[in-house]
Amino acid sequence: MKRFLIALTLALVPLVCSGQDSAADILESRECFRMKDVSSGSYTVYGKIRINKESAVSAGRITIFTDSDKSLSSFTATITGSTGKVIKKIKRQDLESMALAQGLADDFFVYFYQPLAPFPFIVEYEYTLTYKRGVPAFPSYFPVTEEDVRLEKGEYSVVVPSGTKIQYSSTVEPDIVKEDFNERYVWRFNDYSGFVEEDRMPSAREIVPHVYASPVNFMFSKVEGQQGSWKDLGLWLYDLQKDTWDLTDQDKAKVREMTSGCGNTFEKVKVLYDYLRNTTRYVSIQLGIGGYKPFSASTVSRTGFGDCKALSNYLKALLEVAGVESDYFIVNTNVSDLVKDYSSVGQMNHAMLAVPVNDEGIMKGDTLWVECTNPKLPLGYRHDDIAGHQVVLIKENGGEMVRCGRYPDSLSRLENNVRVLVSSVGDAFVDVREKAFLDFTESRVSFSSLDTKSQTDRMASKVAASSNNLKIKEIWNNFNDYPIFGRAYVPQTRIDYSFESRSFAETSGERMLIPVTPLRSGVGWQRGERKNDIFLETGAVYLDSIEIVAPASYELESLPKAVNVECSWVSLSSGFKVDGNKVTVVLKAVFKAGRYPKENYAEFRTAARKFNNLCTSKIVFKKKQN
């Protein structure tokens, strides 16, 4: 679904600095791309890495990607032991290889080798890739991509013919050296202490040494273009598509027939979207120019398959026949903001369709963001991979960067309404209504299509108490309600289920101790020192309301102490309501989007402990006196 363009890797795992006792040391990293002209060049990579611990073995892995536009022309490597003795010389024939056949048509190939030796040992390697048929972007440089790895010396260089315009984005500025007929750009990185993965933290682009670079005038698969601006790049992509809207007369007649009874834009989109989901399937197409140019609409119609480019382009062609204008667009689903002042063909990994709605009525002025590769998602819903993201609309007059609107954080909610009936021997009969809103619905879109065992297993995983005889009672969603609400539409799912829990409550003499909730509740937190700022791109609300009914022969004796704590980025609270032998417990956690100093993590840790202790506490009932 999300594979579209291939030149850069812009989204790594979140990274932060580590301590001095590293698991591996990159003693030297050198990469150089030498551009001969817009159609060819060579890329040489040298690495010397000391592996100190078993946890960092993967940091020494040699991985080389090729395709029809670039080939491996030379390779050499050695493994050296702690005494300086060469343990093994690695030749090209020692490399394992495999085709990365992600789709019906792609030409990606990977060579790899995993060095192993007594610790510590040193891996030293050098290889060269030869580029042909075009250089759309220079390989991105991320010298450190493994946790707890230190960089001693790193250098990345790009050599281009004199007068060649390039664009770049990096954590440091390059030295520019003029040679006889070339210009050499050199970025140097020294003494980077490494990283440790943490939850909820900023993008790797803010933390890890890196370089993105590309020629302004480029060629890919013998097709020339410009990418000095998003407008220029959009012109190139639009020109690639112009000859792909070639529906047959039979296809056009069918579209007119299907939409003849539609009264507005949304109805036409809905009819054709349903047609798309019923007659096509997603298959990755990444062969040569197919990494950027979609299959023609007639090909998709004939074969019934396509990738994100082809399916989006196909729906665009169908809509055009129905008199509905739409814009094909590209987006990076991993990061919301594109690299600033850097318009490169390699930043995107997905294509979709934007349909402006200009009809009178509740949807006037709205835009439908149509996901053509996962038609199970509700039409009109801006899913989590695009909501709030910068996208580039591909128009006849060039590319136009816009931002896909983000929903208010308060709308992203997961609610559980629970009723617990406790018997006199401590067994419980539990009914749960789980309600998911907005982003939380995405993992539940296909729930109704699962088999019964998979459904019950998934819901059982949400239960903290021992559960028996879990049954799904009802599944509901509002995925077809967009026309009712227009841009105010929020997708919802509801799953009703029930289960029994043996010995749920603990009995001790005259008393019965009943857990606050049978579900898994509480919030996660890390024990160690926080290394980086806290970053929440989106907020969310978790709300559980648990009605506990004790046996009629018991009365309430005591409740746990309620918790109400507020941090800079999290609010955690609880409440109790008593009505005879019935107690209603409310547990609420609100996460607030934003960026917060790492020093604030200590207050969250304290608050989380208090809240989690409450979630695992007990309500005490005692037998009534006659």
N, C-alpha and C positions, 0 to 999 in steps of 0.2 A: 504493500500500500504506500509506503513512504519512500521508496527508492526512486529517485528521479535523476539528479545530476551527480557527477562522480569526482570532480576535480579536487575539492577541498574537504577536510574533515574539521568541522567547526564546533562540534559538540562532544566534548570528552566528559568523563566523570568529574564531579567537583573535586578540587584539589586545594591543599593547604600545605604550609611548610611543616617539616618534621624536625625531630631532634638530630643530634650530630651522629649518633650511632646508627648509620644507615644500613639497610639490608643489601644495598648495591651502590656502586659508585660508577658513574659514567666518567671515565678518565679523560676521554676525548670524543667529541662528536663533530664531524664535519660533513656538510652536505653542499653540493655545488651543482647548480643547473646552468649549463652552457648552451645558450640559444644560438643556433646557426642562422635561422631565418624563421618566418612565421609558421613554417610547416615542419621544422625539424630541430632537434637538439639532443643533448645527452645529460643524464642526471647521475652523478657519482655520489655514493654514500659511504662514509667510513665511520666505524664505531669501535671503541675500545672500552669494555665494561668489566668491572670486577664484581663478581657475585659473592657476597659475604655470607648470606644466609639462605636457607631453603625457601623461605617465604618470598624471595625475590628471583627465583629461578626464571620466571617468565620474562623478567627484564632483560635477560640475555637471549631471548628467542629472536631468531632471524626470520623476518617475514617480508616477502617481496611480492608486490602485486603487478601483474601485467595484463594487457588486453591487446586487441588488434592494432592499436595505435602506438604501443610501446612494448619493447621486448628486452629480455635480459641478455646483455652482450658479454658480460664478464662477471666472475665471482671468485672470491677466495676468502678463507677464514681459518683461524686456528684457535685451539683451546690450550691455555697455558696454566700449569699448576702453581701452587704457592712458592715452589722452589725456583720458578722460572723455566722449568723444563716443559717443552711442548708435549702435550698429552695426545693431541690429535690434530691433523690437518684436514680441513673440511673442503671437499671439492664440490663442484657443481652437481656431479652425479650423486652426491650424498644428500642433496636436498630432496625432501619429500615435495610432492606437487599434487595439486587437485584443481579441478575446474569449479569455479564458484557459480554453479548452475542454479541461480535463484529463480530464474524464469525460463520460459520457452526459448527465448532468444537473448542470450547475453554471451559475452566473450571474455569474461573476467577469469583470470587464472592466478593462483597463488603458489609460491614456493616458500617452504618454511623448514626450519631446523631448530630443534630444542637442545642446546648444549647441556650436558650433565657431567660433573666431575666432583671430586672431594672439595669441600669448601676450605678457604676461598679459592676461586679460579678466575681466570681472565678470558673473556671472549673478544677476539679481534676479527673484524671482517671488513671487506670492501667489495662493492659491486657497482656496476654501471648499467643503467637502462638507456636504451636508444629510442628516441621519440621520432615518429614519422606521421605524416598526414595531418599534422597540426599540433599547436601548443596552446590550448585554451587558458591554462593557468599553470603556474609553476607549483610543484608539490609544496604543500604547507609544511612548516617546520615546527614540530613539537618535540624537542629533544628528550623531555621527561614525560613519560606516559604511564609509569607504574608507581605504585605507592611506596614511600620510604626509599626513594632512590635519589642520590645526590649527583649534581652535575658539577664537575670541576672546570671543564673547558668546552664551550660549544661555539660553532661558527657555521653560519649559513651564508652562501653567496650566490648571486645571480649574475651571469655574464651575458650581455646582450650586444648586438651590433650597435655601433655608435649612432646616435640619433633615435634609437628605439625608445618609445615612451613606455614606462611601466607604472603601475600603481602598487602600493603596498600598505600594510597595516602591521605594526609590530610594537612590542613593549620597549624597544630601543630604536634609535635612529641609526641608519647605516652609514658606513664610510663609503664614499663614491670615488672610485679611482678610474681615471681615463687611461686606456691602453692604446696601442697602435690603431686598431680598428674596432675596438670594443669599449664598453663601459662596464665596470665591475662594481656591484653593490655588495657590501659585506656587513653582516650583522654579527656581533660578538656577544656571547653570554658566558659569564664566568661565576663560579662559586654560588650556584643555586642549591639551597640546602634540602630541597625535596618537598614532598607533600604527604598528607594523611587525608584519607577520605572522611568527610563528615556529612551528616544529614543537614538539609536546609542551609545551603551556603551559596555564595555567588558563583557565577559562571567561571569556567576554567580560563576564559579569555582574560579575566581580570588578574589572574594569579600566576599562571604558568608562562615561562618564557616562550615566545612563539613568533613566527613570521608568516603572513599571508602575502603573496605577491603574484602579479599576473601582468602580461602585456596588454596595453590598451588596444592595439590592433592585433587580432589573433586569427588563427585558423583552427578549425576542428573538422576532421574527416574531409579535408579539402574544401570546406566552406568557410569563407572569410567573414569577419565581423568586427565590430567595435564594442568596447565595454568601458569607455571612459565615463559613462553615466548610465543610470538605469534607463533613461530614455533611449540611448544608443543600443543597449543590450536588448531592450524590448523590441526595437526595430528588427534586430537580427532574428529573434525568436519568432516574431510575427511573419517575417519573410519565409521562414522555414515552414510555416503552417499554411500559407496561402493556397497551396495546391492540394490540401488534405481535406477540404470540405466538399467532397465529391460524391455526395449521395446519388444513388440511381433514381430514375424517374419513378420506379416502383416504390422505393423508400420514401420519396417525397409525397407520393399519393397516400401512402399509409399514414404518414404524419398528419396530413390534412384531414384524413378520415378520423383519426384518433382525437384530434383537437377541435373538431367541428362544433362540438357542443359546449366548449369551454367558454366561460363568460369573462375571464380575466387572466392576467399574467400568471398568477399563482396556480390556477387550475391547469393551465397549459404545462407549466413546469412539472406539476405533480403527475400528470398523465404520462409525460415523456420520461420522467424520473422512474416511475413504476415500470415503464417499458424497458428502460435501461437495466433495472435490477432483475427483471424477469428473463432477459434475453442475452445478457453478457456476464462475463466473469473476469476477475482480475488475474492477469499474468504479467510478470515483469518482462519488459522489453528493453534491453540495454546493449544493443549491438551497434557499434560505430556511431553514426549520427543519430541512431535511435535513442541514444542517451539524452538527446535534446529535442529531436523532431518526432512528433507523434505519428503513429500509423494513420493512414487515411481513414476517413469515416466509412468509405465503402468497404475497406478491409475489415474493420470492426464489425460492420453489419453482416458481412459474409462469413467471418470466422466465429463471431460471438465472443471474442476475448480482446483484451488490451491492457496496458498498464495505466497508471494514473494520468499520463499525458494523453494517451489514445482515448480513454473513456471520457475524459473531460472534453476533449476536442470533438468527440463523437456527439456528445449531448449538445455542445455548442452548435454543431451543424443541424441537429434535429430542431433545436429551438429556433434557429434562423428561418427554417422552412415554415415554422408556426408563427413567424412574425415577432419573435421575442429576441431582443438584443441581449448578449451576454459577453462577459470578459473572462477569458482564460487567464489564470494567474499562477504564479510560482511562490513558494513559501518554504522557509526552514521550520520544520515542525519541532525541532529540538530547542531552539532559542527564540525568544520573542523579538529581540532587536538584532537587525543585521549589523555587520561590521560598519562602523561609522565612516563615511566618506570613502567607501570602498565598494564599487559596483562590479562584482565578479560573477561570471557565469557559474562558478562552482559553489556558491553559497547555499543553493536551494536543494531540497531533497524531495519535493512533492509538488504536484500540480492539482488545481481544483478549478471550479467555475464560480464566478460571481454574477448574479442576475439582478440588475436594478429593477425595482417595482415602481412604476409610475402611474398605475391605475388609481382612480379615486377610491377612497375607502380607508379601512383601518391599516392597510399595509403601504399606503402611498409614501414614497420617499425611503422605503426600506430596501435592503439588499439581501438577497438569498445567497448564502455561502454554501454551495452544493458540493458535497463529498461524493464523488462518483465511484470510488473504489470500495466503499463500505455503505451500500444503500440501506443497511439495517438501521443506520443512524436516522433520527427524525429529520425530515426535510425542513430546512430553515434554522436548524440548530448549529451554532458556532461551537464546534467541539473543542476540547481542551488543547489540541495540537495547533489550533489556529487562533483561538480567541485571544485578543490582545497582541497578536503577532503583526509585525510589519510584513506586508506582501507586496508583490510587484504585479500590477495589472498589465497584460500584454495587449496593447492597442495598436491600431493601424499607424498612429502617429508616434509610437514609441512606448517605452515602459513608464508606468506611473506608480510611484511608491505610495501606499496608503496603509493605514493600520486597521485591521479587523477589530471591531469593537469588542471590548471585554465586558462581561456581566458583572454586576455588583457582587462583591464577596458574600454578602448576606444571603444570596440566592443559592449558593453552593452548600447544601445541607444534607445530612444523613440523620434520620430520626427513627427511633424505635419506641413504639408504644407497646408495653408489656403488661400482661395480667397474669399474676401468679397465685394459684389457689393451693394452699398448703393443707395437707391432711393431718389428722391427729397423730400419725406416726412419723411425720416429717417428710413424706413424699410430696412432690409438687406437680401440678398440672399447669403448663405454661402455654399461653397464647401470645404470639408476637405479630405485630404489623410493622414491617420495615418500609419506610418511605424514603426514597432517594430522589434528590433534585439536582439538576444541572450536571456538573462533572461526575457526580457519583452515579449517574444513570449509565455512563458509558460501559462500565464493567458488567452491567446487568441487561444490556441490549439484547443479548442472545440467550438470556436465562431461560426463556420459555421454550427454546428449541432443544435444550439439554434433555437427556434421558432422566428418568425419575431418580436413579441412584446419584447421578452427578448433581442434581438439584438438591437432594437431601444432604449430600456430603458437603456441599458448599455452605448451606445454612447451618449445618452442625458445627462447622469450623468457627462460627461466630458465637458459639455457646461455651461459657466457662464451666458450667455445672455439668455433671454427668447427664447424658440425655438418652432417652429410649423412645422408639416409635415416633420419630420425627416425621411429620407429614406436611406437605405443601397444600395449603387449602385454596389459595387463589393467587393469580398473577395478573397484574393490571398495568397499563401504561397509557399516557396521553399523547402518543407519538403522532397522531393524526389531527391534533387540535390546533395546529399553527394558524389556520384561517380564522379561528375564533379570537385569537389574541394578537396576531401580527407580531411586531417587533417585541412585544411584551411576553411572548411565549417562553415558557421555561419547561423543559422536558421533565417528566416525573415517572417513576416506577413505584409500584407497591407490591410487596410480596407478603402474604399472610401464611404463617406456618405455626404449628403447635408441636409440643413434645412433652414427655414425662421425665421427671428427674427423681430417681430413687434416693432416699435419705438426703434430700436437699437441705432440710433444716436439721439442726442438731438438738436433741432433747437431753436435758440434764436435770433430773429430779422434777421440780415443779416448773422448770423453765424450758423455753424453746428459743433457740438462736437461729434466726433466719437471715441468710445473706442479703445484702442490699440489692443485688442484681444477679440474675442467672447468666447474663451475657458477659462477653469480654468487654471490659471498660477500662478507662484510664488512658494515660498518654505516655508515649515513649520519651526517654531522655538519655543522654550519654553521661557516663560517670567521669570520664577524664576531663582534663582542662580543655576548654574551647580554644581552638586555634584560629578561627576565622569568624568574620561577621555572620550574623544570622540573616538569611535572605529567604523571604516567602514571596514568590511571584503572585500567588493567589491566596486568598483567605478561605476559610471554611468554618462551618458550624456543625457540631455534633451534639445531638440532644436525645437523651433517653428519659422516658417517663415510665416508671415501673409501679404498678399498683399491686401491692402484696396483701392478700387476704389470709389472715391467720384463722385457725379453727375457732368456732364460736365459743368454745370453752376457755379460750385464752384472752387476755387483755394486755395491752402494751405496758411494759415496764420502763424501757429506756431506748433512746435513739442515739446513734453516733452523733458526734458534734459536727454540725454543718460546716462546709468549707466555702469560702468566698474570697478568692485571691485574684489579684490583677497584676499582670506583668506588662512590660512594654508591648509585647506582641502576642500574648495569650491571656485570655480571661477564663478562669476555671471556677465553677460554682456548683452548689448543690442546695437542695431544699427538701423539706418534709412536710406533708400534710396528713393529719391524723383524723380518722372518723371511725370511732369504736375500734373494732378489730382489723380495720383496714388502714394501711399506711401507703401513701403515694410518695415515691422518691423521684426527684428530678435531678438529673446529672447533665451538666452543660459545659462544653469546651468550645471556645471561640478563638480561632487563629486569625490574626490580622496581617494582611499583606503589607510588605515593606521591607526595609533593610535596617538592621539594628546592630549596635556595637556588640562585639563578642563578650564584653564585660557584663552585658545584661543576661548572659546565659545562666549565671549563678542563681539569680532570682527565679528564673523559670524552673531550674532543677529543684529548688526548695518548694515551689508551688506544686510541681508535679508530684513530688513525694507525698505531700499532704492530700492531694486529690486522689492519688492512687490508693493510699491507705484507706480513705473513705470508701472507695469503690469495692474494696475487699473486706470491709467491716461487716458487723452483724447487728441486726435489730433484735432486741430481747423482749419476748413475751413471757408472761407467767400465767399459770392456771388461775381461773377465777375462784374466789372463795365462796362456798355455799352459804 
